Amino acid sequence: QAEPAAQVCDLLQIPAFLCRQTDLLVAAAQTGRPVHVKKGQFLAPGDMAHVVGKLEASGCRDLLLGERGTFFGYGRLVNDMRAIVQMQALGVPVVFDATHSVQEPGSLGGATGGNRAMVEPLARAAVAVGADALFFETHPDPDHALSDGPNMLPLAQLEPVLRRLLALRAVVESFTPG
């Protein structure tokens, strides 16, 4: 399935829960497309070295790792911003997933909830520690989106949020040595 997807996609994304599936990683790597692998909530940042190794051994030279939090008990994700720096030490860019990081699995009974008010504060923290990129899900009317609405950023808010984050990045870069 990776090859047909690669024919129409600019980038292949491996979901967090599938990040340790060797066959999927190898198939994605062999397409020649960039691959973005989200770190599973059950993995330590350093464990992503195995993912990087599998992708590189399979020919992938353009890869990104994604951070979206770790489990904290049931129904809660918590972000440890050290994970961004630790995964960057593996020699690959790290993307912070600002919207999936605010998910609250199972909090709506039969569906996943979220706290979109925390999207921008967490994105600011990720920018402050040097995340290479940010990932947002957005929708014109998140409360009526087919999935992940509670953690989506409303489309009308995206541009102002990005402007503030770019301003913060400029400040952070002015303090970054070398």
Short mmCIF file of the C-alpha atoms (twelve columns), coordinates in Angstrom:
data_MODEL
# 
_entry.id   MODEL 
# 
loop_
_atom_site.group_PDB 
_atom_site.id 
_atom_site.type_symbol 
_atom_site.label_atom_id 
_atom_site.label_alt_id 
_atom_site.label_comp_id 
_atom_site.label_asym_id 
_atom_site.label_seq_id 
_atom_site.Cartn_x 
_atom_site.Cartn_y 
_atom_site.Cartn_z 
_atom_site.pdbx_PDB_model_num 
ATOM 1   C CA . GLN A 1   0.000   0.000  0.000  1 
ATOM 2   C CA . ALA A 2   2.968   2.340  0.440  1 
ATOM 3   C CA . GLU A 3   3.816   2.467  -3.263 1 
ATOM 4   C CA . PRO A 4   0.327   3.481  -4.471 1 
ATOM 5   C CA . ALA A 5   0.211   6.130  -1.729 1 
ATOM 6   C CA . ALA A 6   3.628   7.430  -2.794 1 
ATOM 7   C CA . GLN A 7   2.322   7.966  -6.325 1 
ATOM 8   C CA . VAL A 8   -0.116  10.616 -5.087 1 
ATOM 9   C CA . CYS A 9   1.411   11.867 -1.809 1 
ATOM 10  C CA . ASP A 10  4.318   14.240 -1.323 1 
ATOM 11  C CA . LEU A 11  5.149   12.728 2.066  1 
ATOM 12  C CA . LEU A 12  4.202   9.483  3.802  1 
ATOM 13  C CA . GLN A 13  3.221   9.718  7.460  1 
ATOM 14  C CA . ILE A 14  3.405   6.753  9.808  1 
ATOM 15  C CA . PRO A 15  0.992   7.059  12.753 1 
ATOM 16  C CA . ALA A 16  2.318   6.802  16.297 1 
ATOM 17  C CA . PHE A 17  0.679   3.454  16.992 1 
ATOM 18  C CA . LEU A 18  2.387   1.936  13.923 1 
ATOM 19  C CA . CYS A 19  5.859   3.428  14.442 1 
ATOM 20  C CA . ARG A 20  7.416   0.056  15.322 1 
ATOM 21  C CA . GLN A 21  5.980   -1.873 12.377 1 
ATOM 22  C CA . THR A 22  9.146   -2.796 10.505 1 
ATOM 23  C CA . ASP A 23  7.412   -3.912 7.298  1 
ATOM 24  C CA . LEU A 24  5.537   -0.611 7.074  1 
ATOM 25  C CA . LEU A 25  8.674   1.454  7.753  1 
ATOM 26  C CA . VAL A 26  10.682  -0.449 5.136  1 
ATOM 27  C CA . ALA A 27  7.906   -0.179 2.537  1 
ATOM 28  C CA . ALA A 28  7.554   3.569  3.138  1 
ATOM 29  C CA . ALA A 29  11.325  4.084  2.968  1 
ATOM 30  C CA . GLN A 30  11.605  2.216  -0.316 1 
ATOM 31  C CA . THR A 31  9.127   4.518  -2.084 1 
ATOM 32  C CA . GLY A 32  11.659  7.337  -2.277 1 
ATOM 33  C CA . ARG A 33  9.211   9.759  -0.671 1 
ATOM 34  C CA . PRO A 34  10.006  11.671 2.522  1 
ATOM 35  C CA . VAL A 35  8.725   9.806  5.583  1 
ATOM 36  C CA . HIS A 36  7.368   11.358 8.782  1 
ATOM 37  C CA . VAL A 37  7.128   8.911  11.687 1 
ATOM 38  C CA . LYS A 38  5.266   9.983  14.795 1 
ATOM 39  C CA . LYS A 39  6.803   8.678  18.025 1 
ATOM 40  C CA . GLY A 40  4.493   6.281  19.770 1 
ATOM 41  C CA . GLN A 41  3.239   7.489  23.125 1 
ATOM 42  C CA . PHE A 42  4.672   4.266  24.547 1 
ATOM 43  C CA . LEU A 43  8.271   4.919  23.408 1 
ATOM 44  C CA . ALA A 44  11.113  6.876  24.934 1 
ATOM 45  C CA . PRO A 45  12.599  9.460  22.539 1 
ATOM 46  C CA . GLY A 46  15.875  7.541  22.301 1 
ATOM 47  C CA . ASP A 47  14.018  4.440  21.134 1 
ATOM 48  C CA . MET A 48  13.318  6.251  17.880 1 
ATOM 49  C CA . ALA A 49  16.939  5.483  16.956 1 
ATOM 50  C CA . HIS A 50  15.672  2.052  15.890 1 
ATOM 51  C CA . VAL A 51  13.093  3.677  13.609 1 
ATOM 52  C CA . VAL A 52  15.715  5.974  12.073 1 
ATOM 53  C CA . GLY A 53  18.031  3.008  11.555 1 
ATOM 54  C CA . LYS A 54  15.356  0.931  9.811  1 
ATOM 55  C CA . LEU A 55  14.402  3.794  7.510  1 
ATOM 56  C CA . GLU A 56  17.986  4.673  6.621  1 
ATOM 57  C CA . ALA A 57  18.918  1.011  6.065  1 
ATOM 58  C CA . SER A 58  15.982  0.817  3.644  1 
ATOM 59  C CA . GLY A 59  17.138  3.806  1.612  1 
ATOM 60  C CA . CYS A 60  15.219  6.688  3.173  1 
ATOM 61  C CA . ARG A 61  17.343  9.831  3.255  1 
ATOM 62  C CA . ASP A 62  14.550  12.326 3.880  1 
ATOM 63  C CA . LEU A 63  12.857  11.599 7.174  1 
ATOM 64  C CA . LEU A 64  11.212  13.437 10.013 1 
ATOM 65  C CA . LEU A 65  10.311  12.314 13.505 1 
ATOM 66  C CA . GLY A 66  7.159   13.545 15.189 1 
ATOM 67  C CA . GLU A 67  6.507   14.283 18.850 1 
ATOM 68  C CA . ARG A 68  2.930   14.207 20.137 1 
ATOM 69  C CA . GLY A 69  3.251   13.397 23.801 1 
ATOM 70  C CA . THR A 70  3.400   10.416 26.073 1 
ATOM 71  C CA . PHE A 71  0.781   8.647  28.152 1 
ATOM 72  C CA . PHE A 72  0.125   9.967  31.630 1 
ATOM 73  C CA . GLY A 73  -2.317  7.538  33.149 1 
ATOM 74  C CA . TYR A 74  -5.508  6.888  31.224 1 
ATOM 75  C CA . GLY A 75  -6.985  9.403  28.833 1 
ATOM 76  C CA . ARG A 76  -4.269  12.004 29.062 1 
ATOM 77  C CA . LEU A 77  -1.232  12.908 26.994 1 
ATOM 78  C CA . VAL A 78  1.610   14.993 28.383 1 
ATOM 79  C CA . ASN A 79  4.401   16.626 26.409 1 
ATOM 80  C CA . ASP A 80  7.956   16.447 27.646 1 
ATOM 81  C CA . MET A 81  9.709   19.030 25.497 1 
ATOM 82  C CA . ARG A 82  13.037  17.324 26.172 1 
ATOM 83  C CA . ALA A 83  11.862  14.677 23.698 1 
ATOM 84  C CA . ILE A 84  12.274  17.154 20.829 1 
ATOM 85  C CA . VAL A 85  15.915  17.800 21.706 1 
ATOM 86  C CA . GLN A 86  16.590  14.112 22.369 1 
ATOM 87  C CA . MET A 87  15.194  13.051 18.996 1 
ATOM 88  C CA . GLN A 88  17.083  15.851 17.211 1 
ATOM 89  C CA . ALA A 89  20.242  14.295 18.656 1 
ATOM 90  C CA . LEU A 90  19.509  11.322 16.374 1 
ATOM 91  C CA . GLY A 91  20.413  13.594 13.455 1 
ATOM 92  C CA . VAL A 92  16.957  14.129 11.963 1 
ATOM 93  C CA . PRO A 93  14.453  17.003 12.044 1 
ATOM 94  C CA . VAL A 94  11.667  16.820 14.614 1 
ATOM 95  C CA . VAL A 95  8.088   17.941 14.037 1 
ATOM 96  C CA . PHE A 96  5.902   18.872 17.010 1 
ATOM 97  C CA . ASP A 97  2.289   17.784 16.543 1 
ATOM 98  C CA . ALA A 98  0.502   20.603 18.342 1 
ATOM 99  C CA . THR A 99  -3.039  19.371 17.820 1 
ATOM 100 C CA . HIS A 100 -2.770  15.646 18.526 1 
ATOM 101 C CA . SER A 101 -0.799  16.556 21.652 1 
ATOM 102 C CA . VAL A 102 -3.970  17.989 23.174 1 
ATOM 103 C CA . GLN A 103 -6.085  14.894 22.558 1 
ATOM 104 C CA . GLU A 104 -7.885  13.377 25.504 1 
ATOM 105 C CA . PRO A 105 -8.456  9.762  24.439 1 
ATOM 106 C CA . GLY A 106 -11.887 8.472  25.377 1 
ATOM 107 C CA . SER A 107 -12.916 11.645 27.204 1 
ATOM 108 C CA . LEU A 108 -16.117 11.971 25.183 1 
ATOM 109 C CA . GLY A 109 -17.243 8.440  25.953 1 
ATOM 110 C CA . GLY A 110 -17.265 6.871  22.510 1 
ATOM 111 C CA . ALA A 111 -14.930 9.440  20.956 1 
ATOM 112 C CA . THR A 112 -11.665 11.194 21.590 1 
ATOM 113 C CA . GLY A 113 -11.890 14.647 23.103 1 
ATOM 114 C CA . GLY A 114 -9.331  17.387 23.260 1 
ATOM 115 C CA . ASN A 115 -8.453  20.796 24.612 1 
ATOM 116 C CA . ARG A 116 -7.777  23.121 21.685 1 
ATOM 117 C CA . ALA A 117 -7.050  26.008 24.056 1 
ATOM 118 C CA . MET A 118 -3.700  24.296 24.744 1 
ATOM 119 C CA . VAL A 119 -2.620  24.068 21.080 1 
ATOM 120 C CA . GLU A 120 -0.868  27.433 20.904 1 
ATOM 121 C CA . PRO A 121 0.789   27.286 24.353 1 
ATOM 122 C CA . LEU A 122 2.275   23.872 23.558 1 
ATOM 123 C CA . ALA A 123 3.356   25.037 20.095 1 
ATOM 124 C CA . ARG A 124 5.118   28.003 21.729 1 
ATOM 125 C CA . ALA A 125 6.965   25.635 24.074 1 
ATOM 126 C CA . ALA A 126 8.017   23.472 21.119 1 
ATOM 127 C CA . VAL A 127 9.303   26.513 19.224 1 
ATOM 128 C CA . ALA A 128 11.184  27.636 22.335 1 
ATOM 129 C CA . VAL A 129 13.116  24.346 22.525 1 
ATOM 130 C CA . GLY A 130 13.884  24.406 18.810 1 
ATOM 131 C CA . ALA A 131 11.377  22.131 17.063 1 
ATOM 132 C CA . ASP A 132 12.178  22.002 13.356 1 
ATOM 133 C CA . ALA A 133 8.537   22.114 12.262 1 
ATOM 134 C CA . LEU A 134 5.007   22.200 13.617 1 
ATOM 135 C CA . PHE A 135 2.026   20.064 12.612 1 
ATOM 136 C CA . PHE A 136 -1.540  21.342 12.995 1 
ATOM 137 C CA . GLU A 137 -4.895  19.898 12.060 1 
ATOM 138 C CA . THR A 138 -7.285  22.695 11.176 1 
ATOM 139 C CA . HIS A 139 -10.859 23.017 9.974  1 
ATOM 140 C CA . PRO A 140 -13.198 25.930 9.213  1 
ATOM 141 C CA . ASP A 141 -15.608 24.611 11.869 1 
ATOM 142 C CA . PRO A 142 -13.829 22.101 14.145 1 
ATOM 143 C CA . ASP A 143 -16.944 21.409 16.200 1 
ATOM 144 C CA . HIS A 144 -18.497 19.887 13.079 1 
ATOM 145 C CA . ALA A 145 -15.400 18.100 11.752 1 
ATOM 146 C CA . LEU A 146 -15.749 14.387 11.083 1 
ATOM 147 C CA . SER A 147 -12.832 13.524 13.377 1 
ATOM 148 C CA . ASP A 148 -10.487 15.149 15.893 1 
ATOM 149 C CA . GLY A 149 -12.588 18.326 16.082 1 
ATOM 150 C CA . PRO A 150 -11.989 18.983 19.800 1 
ATOM 151 C CA . ASN A 151 -8.239  19.286 19.280 1 
ATOM 152 C CA . MET A 152 -8.262  21.120 15.938 1 
ATOM 153 C CA . LEU A 153 -7.273  24.722 15.494 1 
ATOM 154 C CA . PRO A 154 -10.046 26.721 13.798 1 
ATOM 155 C CA . LEU A 155 -8.861  27.724 10.322 1 
ATOM 156 C CA . ALA A 156 -9.512  31.420 11.017 1 
ATOM 157 C CA . GLN A 157 -7.009  31.246 13.895 1 
ATOM 158 C CA . LEU A 158 -4.227  29.527 11.948 1 
ATOM 159 C CA . GLU A 159 -2.597  32.563 10.328 1 
ATOM 160 C CA . PRO A 160 -2.464  34.696 13.513 1 
ATOM 161 C CA . VAL A 161 -1.105  31.745 15.498 1 
ATOM 162 C CA . LEU A 162 1.576   31.114 12.869 1 
ATOM 163 C CA . ARG A 163 2.569   34.795 12.866 1 
ATOM 164 C CA . ARG A 164 3.031   34.740 16.654 1 
ATOM 165 C CA . LEU A 165 5.015   31.499 16.455 1 
ATOM 166 C CA . LEU A 166 7.284   32.893 13.728 1 
ATOM 167 C CA . ALA A 167 7.926   35.974 15.872 1 
ATOM 168 C CA . LEU A 168 8.812   33.726 18.799 1 
ATOM 169 C CA . ARG A 169 11.102  31.644 16.593 1 
ATOM 170 C CA . ALA A 170 13.002  34.780 15.580 1 
ATOM 171 C CA . VAL A 171 13.577  35.600 19.250 1 
ATOM 172 C CA . VAL A 172 14.645  32.025 20.040 1 
ATOM 173 C CA . GLU A 173 17.070  31.979 17.107 1 
ATOM 174 C CA . SER A 174 18.642  35.219 18.348 1 
ATOM 175 C CA . PHE A 175 19.627  33.373 21.541 1 
ATOM 176 C CA . THR A 176 20.778  30.169 19.841 1 
ATOM 177 C CA . PRO A 177 24.559  29.766 19.869 1 
ATOM 178 C CA . GLY A 178 26.437  29.250 16.596 1 
# 
